[in-house]
């Protein structure tokens, strides 16, 4: 009779689930999600970690300069002499003159114009003087390519 009662349930026996035992499978989905997020973060952050002088590189189709305000323009002639507008400056006087001329403080955009014959190191020196003094918006001025 005991046999008949057991077979009346369809012959199925319940398996007893063992709790607290060792799990032999690892769920990889959360691990992969975390790795993908970290990969994206590093891909976005890597270009921002480059060292050097911060520049606003010229665009191919540049917009016209704001006519209302006259930009602060530093010029470097072929012999390496630096000018603010048309006044010659020594390297030590660049920061002081920029502080006098700039209306917006360190948020003022500084344009650096350099002759084609000037050494790259000289232009980098002038730009580093300007950026190390606190000005964050330093741009190089170029002429559009003639076709």
Buried (B, 14 or more C-beta within 10 A) or exposed (E): EEEEEEEEEEEEEEEEEEEEEEEEEEEEEEEEEEEEEEEEEEEEEEEEEEEEBEEEEEEEEEEEEEEEEEEBBBBBBEEBEBBBEEEEBEEEEBBEBBBEBBEEEEEBBBBBBBEEEBEEEBBEBBBEBBBEBEBEBBBBBEEEEEE
